[in-house]
Amino acid sequence: MSSMNLSKRSNKAYPFGYSNILRSVYPASGNFAHHDLTILGGVSKTAKSFNMDLSDDQCGRIVYPRDPHGILISELPLMGHFVQRGEGLAPVLTFPVNRDHPIVARWREVAREIIAKLDNARLKWAGVECFQRRQLQQKRKNFDDTTVVITLEKLPSSSFDKKKLLEDIHMLSGGLFVELIEGRICPGYHYRELPPKTGYELQPSMGASIGSIASSEVTGTLGGYVELFKAGAPDRICALTCGHIGMAYEEDVSSDDDFTGPFTMIEDSPIPIGHPSFGDHNAMIEVYERGIKLYEDFEREQEKKVRVDSGNLRAIEALSYTRRMAAVYRQKLASAKDADRNIGNLFAASGYQVSESGCLLDWALIDLNPGRIGVNRCREGFVQSVAPGFDSGSRVVKIGRSSDYTVGYLNGVESYLTFRNTQLEVTLAEWAVVAASTHPFCARGDSGSFVLNDADDLIGLLWGVRETGISHRLDAGYITPFREVAKHIQEVTGYQVRLPKIDRPEEDGFNRL
């Protein structure tokens, strides 16, 4: 779990609203919502092999010494009952590095040298990572598709000696493929609001939609519940999520240094959190209103048919059905408008900090109102234990606001990411999770999700995603180990952290851990 030394160009840290900070660098246009910290990827527009004569505006990614990803969509094998359709290249998928690959033992040293070369070349890089990259789910025999993936804010100009740089990295890595892809680190504001999967819950479940009570700027995920305890104080159960989900509180405050470090609750100025988020709440209202209009229009059509032919049984049945459904949607709309969305106030948050091992510390605790405390339930069991450590290559799961329950695998090596704006530049050593199938592991809006191992033990907090390709595929998520989060919570609040114990009867049908 140790990592290379951090590269900090500024001692200034930012609060959990760093999306606001980035607006001056990457301003949003239109009424978009801010979700996860996202690495926006480049666009693959060609099936040609690496060609030094190819201009940068023709290709958003370059693979050296050749591009092995030439399989067309029409050439993909059929997947069950689904027929592959479309033209062009099949998407390039991301898989974890095999734990027994020679690069695993050397990666920290190799990554350090790659970063030095990129810095010396004055290239603004967003990520230096190592994955398996291929277009098929199955690994090809006698073919090593392990690839050094470098995300740059902008590909080098045609005058830059790309071939020399790529050759050097190719040799440093022991002959692996090297992929340059255009991208950047920024808040994921290009995102369409969707109704939350969990709807409205008195006691929000893991994966529930949350956000500032009155701001549509942020939507994220309630990861789960933790218990805080310390001598001389009553125990308290709080909800845990990512800090940047609470960023909307900064709208009415200045950006002076008082708000750049860890945050603890101000009694006379509470920061309320809502479930679902304000944006999701509005989306649900729109869904119900559209549903009512749809059924009312259909109801009028069926009424006309019945008036013309009172013996038309099909029209009579359809009329009865549409009236029932319209009534259901009216009730849902009334319930949504009357729902008490306020689940509690922010109790404490990390600010924008970096742990000793180089991981992002981006957490927030929500002090819950009476009756709003839920349980850490994940499918068939309860989450009551913290994993003792990371096992690279192991299977993990999460429940998120946007992508719900998904399965992935921890990558075998750390990902080195750069976050920068006009006042701060910091290198992070992060743990990546890649999807177990063609379905992405995470999506924007999943920030704050608990990431669990196969035994439903908590291993970390999901805070961001990597987005690449012509379809902006979200092919990797980044997590901070929970033990580092818990350690920082104690430093900020004085409270130690544990998971609440749940006593449930066996007849519940859930496994007791």
N, C-alpha and C positions, 0 to 999 in steps of 0.2 A: 504493500500500500504506500510505500514511500515514493517520493517523486523527485524530479529534478528541481533545482532552485527556481523560485519564482522570479520573473522579470517584472519589477514594478517601476514604472517611470514616474509615478506620483504616489504620495502617501495619502492622498485624499480618497476616502471611500464614500460610496453613494448609498442613499437609503433605498428601501425596497421599491421605490418608484423610479427606477432608472429608465423606464420607458419614457418618462417625461424628459429626462436629460437628453435622450437620443432624438427627440423630436426636432431639436435645433439642427441636428446633423442630417437626419433622414425624416423630414416632415411628412406627415400623412396628409393626403388629400381626400376630401369627401368624408362621409360619416362611417368610418371604419372603427372596429373595436380592437383594442390592444390585448394580446393574449400572451403567448410565450416568448421568451427570448429565443430567437430562431436564426439558424444559419441558412440564409437563402442561397440556393445552389445555382450553378450555371446551367446552360442549355446545350444539349448535344444536338447538333444540326447536321452531322455528316457521318457516314459509315466508312469514310476513308481512313487508311492507316495514317500514322503520324507523318506529316509533311511539312517541312520547314518553310515551304513556299506558301503555305496556307495562311491567309491573313486572319488576324484575331477576330474580326467581325463575322467570320464565317464559321467559327467553332468556339463554343463556350467551354469545351473541355479538350484536353490534349493528353494522350496516353503514349508513353515511351517504354521500350523502343518501338512498339507497334501497338495498334489497337486490336485486341482479340475479340472485341464485342461486335461481331458482324452478323449475328443471327437476326433474321427478319421475324416480325410478328407471325407471318403466315407459315413460318417454319417451326414454330413452337409446337410441342406435343399437345394433344387434346387433354384437357383437365376434366375428367369425369364427364358430366353431361354438358359442360360449357365448351362452346366452340370459340377458339381464338379468332378474332376478327380484326380488321384494320390493316393498314399498310405501314411501311417504315420499319425502323429498328425496334426490336424488343427492348424493354427497359433493362438497365443494368441493375442487378440486385446486390445488396450488401449483406455479407455474412461475417461472423466472428473469425478472427485468426485462430487456427488450430493451436492448442496449448503446447503441443510438442514441436511446433515450427521453430527453426533456428533463430528467427527474428525476435522471438519472445525474450530470450535471454539478453539480446543486444539492443532492444528497442530504445531504452532510455538514452543510451549513448548515441545511437544513430539519430534519434529525434533531436537531441541537443545539437549535433553537428548540422543537421538539415536546417534547424532554426537559425543557427549562426550564419549559414550561407544565404538564407532568405533575408536576414537582417542586413548582412553586408551588401546584398544586392539592392537594398532599400525597397523590397517588395512587401506590401502590406498583406500579410497572411492572416487568415481567420482560423485555420485549423491545419495541424500536421497529425495525420492519423494513419493507421494501418488496418486494412480489412481484407477479406476475400471479396472479390468483385467478379460477378459472372451473371449471365442472362438466364441460366437454367438453375432450378432448385438443386439438382444433383451436381456434385463436383465431378469434373472430367478426370479420367484416369491419366496418370503420367503427365499432368499439366498443373503447374503451380500458379494459381490465380491470385495469390497474395499480392496486395498492391499498396504502395505508399500513396495515400490520397492527401493532396495539398490543396486547401481551399484558399484562393486569393481574392481580395476585394476586386481586383481587376487583373486580367491576364497581361503579361508583359507586352510591350509594343513590338512591332515587327523588327525594330532595330536592336532589340535586346537579344543577347545570345542565349536563347532558350535551350538550344541543343547542348551547350556546355553545362548549364545548370542541371538539366535532366540526366545527362551522362554521369555527372558527379554524384547525384542522389542515387541513381541506378547502381553505381559501384559501391557507394556507402552501404546500401541496403543488402548487398550480397547478390545483386542481379534481379531484384524484384521489379515488377512493373511499377511505373511512376505515373500518377494521374494528376494533372493540374486542372482545377475546375474553378470557375468564377463564382464568387459568393461573398457574403458579408454577414456579420453578426448584427442583428437588429430586432426590435420587437415585431411580432407577427401581426401587424395591423391589417394586412390584406387578407381579410378573413370574413366570411359571411356568417352572421349569427345564425345559430340553429337552436331549436328547442332543446332543453336539457333532457337527457335520457331518464333522469330520476324524478323529474317533475317537482312537485311541492311536497315536502316531507316535514312533519313536525320535528322529528329527530333525524336530521340528514344522515344518509348512509355514506360509506366510503365511496368516493367517486362523484359526489354530489356537486352540482354547479354552485359556485359562490363568487362574490365580488362585492365591491363597495355598494352600500345600500341604495345610493342615489346616482351612481355614475355608470354610464354605459361604456366607459373606456376600457374596463378590464373584466374578463371572465376567466375563471380558473377552476381548480378542483380542490375540494376538501379531501385531503389525503386520508385522515383518520383521526383518532383521539389518543391523547397522551395524558398521563397523570403526573402532576408536578408535586414534589414533596420536599420539605426542609424542616429542620428542627425549629420548634417554636411557632410554626405556622400551620394552618389547616391545609390538608391536601386539596388540590383543585384539578379538575379535569378540563382540558382545553382541546380545541380542534387545532390541528397542525396543517399548514399549507405553505406555499411559497410566498416570500415576502413581497415580490413585485405585484402580486394580485391585489395587495392593499395600497398600491401606488396612488390611487385617486385622491388620497387625503392630502397630497401635496398641491392640489389645484389651488388651494387658498392660502398657501404659505410661501414664504420666500425660500430661495435655494441656498441660504447661508449655511455655514458649517454646523449649526445646531441640529440640522436635519440630515447630516451626512453619515452619522454613525448609528449604532444600535438604538432602537426605539423602545421605550416602555410607556405604558398607558398613562395618559394625562387625565386625571379625574374630571376636571372641569371642561375638557374638550375631547369627548369620546369619539372614536372612529368606528361607526357601526358597519357590520358586514351582513349582507343579505344572501338568502338562499331561496330560489335561484338568484343568479346575478341579475342586475338591473336589465342588462341587454337580453339575457335569456327570458326574463320575465316579460319584457315587451314582445319578444318573438312568440312566446306562448299566447299572449293576448291576441296577436295578429293571426296565429293559427286558428284559435277558437272563433274569432270574428269571421275569418274566411270560411271556416266550416259552417257556421250559422248561415252565411249568405248562400253558400252552395246548396245546403239542404232546403233553405227557404225557396230558392229558385226552382229546385227540382220539385218541391211540394206544390208550387203553383202550376207546374206542367202537369203533374198527376191529377190535380183538382180539375183542370180543363178536360182531361181524358175521362174522368168519372162523370163530369157534367154531361158530356156528349154521350157516354154509354155507361149508365149506372150499373150495368151488369158485368163490366170489365173487371174480373177478379184480379188480374195481374196488376192493373192500375190501382185498385183498391188496396192490395197488399203493399205495393210500392209507396202509396200515400201514407199508409199507417207507419211503415218503416221510416220514411223521411221525417215524419212528425216526431217520432221517438228520438231519432238521432239529433234533430234540431234542438229538442228539449235537453238532451244530454249535453250538447255543446253549450247551450245557454247556462246550464248549471255549472259546467266547467269554467266558463268565462266569469260567472259571478264568484265562484270559489277563488279563482286566480286573483281577481281584483280585490277580494276581501282578505287574501292570505296575509298572515303576519310573517313577512320575509326577514325580519330582524332576528338573527340567531344569537347575536352578541357583539361585543366590541373587541377591537384589537387589544391584546394584553401586552405583547412584546414582539419585536422583530429584529432581525440581524442587521438591517442595513445591507449595503452591498459590501461584503467582506470576503476574504479568502482564508481558508484554513491553513494550518502549518504544512499539510501535505499537498496544498495547491488546489483543493477543490473549492468551488463556489459555495459560500454560505449565504443562502437566500431563503430564510424561513420566517414564518409569522405564526404566532399563537393567538387564538381567538378565545376570549373569556366568554363562555356560553351563558345565555339566559336560562333561568329555571325551566325545566321541561324540554330543553332543546339538545340534550346530550344523547348522542347515538352510541352505537357499538361498532367495534372493528370486526365486521363480518365480511368474509370473502368467499363467495360461492358456498361451498359446503362446510366451511370451518370458520373459526374465530382467530383473529390475529392477536396473540398474547405474548409472543416471545420475539426478542431481537436476535438476529443471526449473529454468530460469533465473529464472522468475517466474510470476505468476498471469496468466491470460488470462480475464477475466470473460466468462461466457457459454460457455466452452469445455466440451467433453465430458470427463468424468472417470469413473474406475471405482474400485472397492475390493473387497477380499475380507474378509468379516467372519465372526466365529464364528456369529452368528445368522442373518444374511440372505445369507451366502455372496457370490457375485459379483454386483454390481449396477452399474448405469450411472446417472449423473446429470449435472447441469450446474451450474457455478459461477454463483452469483447475480451480477448486474451491480453491486450496491452492497453495502456492509457492513451487517451486522446489529449493532445495539447492544443488548446484553443486560446485565441486572443480576443479580448474585449477591449475596444478602444473608442474614445470620443475625444473631444478637444481638450479635456482636462485629465483624462485617466487612460492609462494603457497597462494592462496586466495580462500575464500569461497564466492560464489555468491548466491543471493536470486533472482531467476528468475521466470518469468511467462511462463508457458507451454501452448501450444496449441496442442490439439490432433485432429485427423481427425474425420470428421463427418460420414465417411463410411470406407470401407475397403481400399479405395484409400488413400495413405499417404497425409498428409497436405503439406509436403515440402520434398525437396530432396537436395542433394549436388548441389551447384551452385545457390541456391535460396537466399543465404545471401544477405541482403540489401533490400529485398522486403518490401514494405509497407503492414502493416496488418490493415484491415479496419473493422468497425462494419457493421451491416445490413444497416445503413443509409449512407454508404460510407464515414463515418468520420474516420480520421486517428487515430489509437490508438497506434501503435508501429512499431518498426523496427525489422525484423526477422534477427537473427544473427547465429543461430546454430540449429542442429538437434540431436535427440537421435536415435541411431541405435542399434537394438537388434535382437536376434533370429538367427536361422539357415539360414534364407534367408536375414539377415541383414535388417530387416524391419525398415523403418524410421517412428516411431510411434508417435513422438512428436517434435515440434519445440519450440524454445525459443525466446522471444521477449523482447526488452527494451521499456518501455513506451516512446512515442514521446515527452511528456512534459519534461522528464528528458534529452533526447537528445537535445532538444531546449535550455534548461537551460545551458547545458554544452557548446553548440555552442556559446552562448552569453559570457560565461566566457572565452572561448579561443579566440574568434574573436572580441568581442565587439559588434557584430551584434545581434539584436533580430530576431526572426524567425516567419514567418507566411506562410500560403499557398497562392499561387497566386490566385487572382480572375480571373475568366474566363467569358467573355461576349460572349455568343454564341446565335444566333437567335433560336427561338423556333422550326423553321422548320428543324433544324439539326436532330431532333428526339431524342435528349438527354435531360434528366431532368436537369433543372437549380436548384442548391441547394441554 
